Amino acid sequence: MSHFAIVCRKCGKVLENAYCAFCEHCANALLVTQYREKEFSGGRGEGAWKFGWLPVHSPGFEQPAPAVYRSEGFARKIGVPELYICFCGYWPEKGAHLQTCTFKEFEAAVVIQNAKENGMPGLVVASAGNTARAFAHLSSVSGFPAIIVVPSMCLPEMWYLDEDTSGAVPTIAVSDGDYSDSISLARNISLVAGMPFEGGVKNIAKRDGLGIAMLESVNAMGMLPRHYFQAVGSGAGAIAAWEMAERFLKDGRFGDTLPALHLAQNLPFAPMAKAYWRKSRELSPADTDFSLIGETTTRVLSNRYPAYGVMGGVFDALEAAGGAMYGVTNDEVYAAMDLFEETEGIDLVPAAGVAAAALIQAVKNAAVKKGKVGQDGPVLLNITGGGERRLKRDMAVKRVSPLLISKNASESEMEKLIRHAVR
Ligand SMILES: *Cc1c(COP(=O)(O)O)cnc(C)c1O
């Protein structure tokens, strides 16, 4: 018997053999993993694999966990007495060894291992930036085939580690298309290659993988935080934090209150923040206005179809746990990145700067309103990515050299490319 089942949040139906599925009669509800063990365990193996609450059995490759520590410099500077940092990046001096420098690595590691155990032959991943880099790296580390499809306009900001064998991780760039063209091309490639399309937020392995940040944080803190801060794009990471916190509540030894969720986006493109400020479950067309994306510094957060209104999504998480949505300007992002680096001694990716800036806002507002953030229990700041500059001192990186294809490619052109790519 497996150590977990997959359950529909809405109707409670238990699904067997459901890989990346929705419940068949509650089409708009996320499935969640139900682990048979109610008790948290964090001593099963090495790195991120030591946790019992992961949908994998016997991983055959290494995956480091994040480094969780109590902040001194940044905490004192912004006035939070008990601040913990979950550092998901590269900072070997602190024990953080994520070689692609973001928490997307946890997603990639768990999704790949779970897909392997489900008998999948490989995965097709349509993404840009951090997700693509994480899957390329973990495909190389695990030997599990993955095809990465990216819009060519994202190539300039992408890098791979030199030591990852690029031949084993084919990256296909859509020469004449944008992000949505690359997603539809990836779907076609997935059909032609006979490899499933990475399932996004509805894949329980993705959310439970991202939940490693909460697992390691509670493991290190010995209790649930009172407040949790994170930058959100698709919403998967925040939903994951909530789902893991629910498991800790059921265990009973780590506290009896869900951490309040403080979720941040980069203005002016902040669809979930804008909808939640209206207390609306629906995103309006103005919320997802594509033309605003160019004005933000954090493309990784600019998701137009986040898991927000779906049952069990970000809206429900906020309603269940309490908390708030924050909008952060570019200037606030840069200021927070600088302050964090000055006080803690490590560089952040801009998305992590968004979360740090939200915490600064929350503390200021709390001071004005005599509110509570920082005064009523430990605060956890999820630094979802950092140490890229630090990594480049230790390791060689290279530009991605993709195989180019047109968005209008015929099936035989795709077949030819895939034969060439997957050798
Ligand atoms: C993807 C990403 C996020 C947002 O996570 P979601 O699960 O998409 O909401 C935050 N920070 C970094 C560094 C990311 O790469």
The ligand as an SDF file (V2000), in Angstrom:
LIG
                    3D

 15 15  0  0  0  0  0  0  0  0999 V2000
    8.0870   30.9210   -9.2460 C   0  0  0  0  0  0  0  0  0  0  0  0
    8.6800   31.7840   -8.2190 C   0  0  0  0  0  0  0  0  0  0  0  0
    7.8830   32.4010   -7.2350 C   0  0  0  0  0  0  0  0  0  0  0  0
    6.3890   32.2950   -7.1990 C   0  0  0  0  0  0  0  0  0  0  0  0
    5.9540   31.0020   -6.9590 O   0  0  0  0  0  0  0  0  0  0  0  0
    4.5340   30.4970   -7.4450 P   0  0  0  0  0  0  0  0  0  0  0  0
    4.4280   29.1220   -6.9440 O   0  0  0  0  0  0  0  0  0  0  0  0
    4.5390   30.5680   -8.9670 O   0  0  0  0  0  0  0  0  0  0  0  0
    3.5030   31.4200   -6.8950 O   0  0  0  0  0  0  0  0  0  0  0  0
    8.5110   33.1530   -6.2720 C   0  0  0  0  0  0  0  0  0  0  0  0
    9.8490   33.3030   -6.2570 N   0  0  0  0  0  0  0  0  0  0  0  0
   10.6400   32.7210   -7.1870 C   0  0  0  0  0  0  0  0  0  0  0  0
   12.1140   32.9350   -7.1170 C   0  0  0  0  0  0  0  0  0  0  0  0
   10.0890   31.9380   -8.1880 C   0  0  0  0  0  0  0  0  0  0  0  0
   10.8870   31.3830   -9.1200 O   0  0  0  0  0  0  0  0  0  0  0  0
  1  2  1  0
  2  3  1  0
  2 14  2  0
  3  4  1  0
  3 10  2  0
  4  5  1  0
  5  6  1  0
  6  7  2  0
  6  8  1  0
  6  9  1  0
 10 11  1  0
 11 12  2  0
 12 13  1  0
 12 14  1  0
 14 15  1  0
M  END
$$$$
